[in-house]
Amino acid sequence: MVLKQVILLRRDLGMSLGKLISQSCHAAVGAYSQASAKSIAAWEKKGAKKIALFVPDGKELNSIYSIVKTMNLPSYMVQDAGHTELAPGTRTALGIGPATTAEIDKITGDLSLV
């Protein structure tokens, strides 16, 4: 069983590189905290694969989040605090997994790499 984690970032917000990185970190850690100890151990044993992908906008991010929740995958939606570039509460990123590559690819397989 191959596991990975995917971080989805909104392309439409025009976030700076630093902002993209920090939002990615929030999403990765948040989703990690929702995963089972068994999944985490298996994922880390194989190198803790992570992929960063763009979504076009908030509508797509929210749509994917709904699917992820229905599939009961570990996930975390990042809502910005509003201290720097964005308005408070702006949804910027979504962390998914670790989960099986097959499950995640069903949802994110058509998205482009960051």
Summary of the structure (lengths in Angstrom):
residues: 114
radius of gyration: 13.3
end to end distance: 25.3
largest distance: 40.4
contacts: 355
relative contact order: 0.30
helix: 42%
strand: 27%
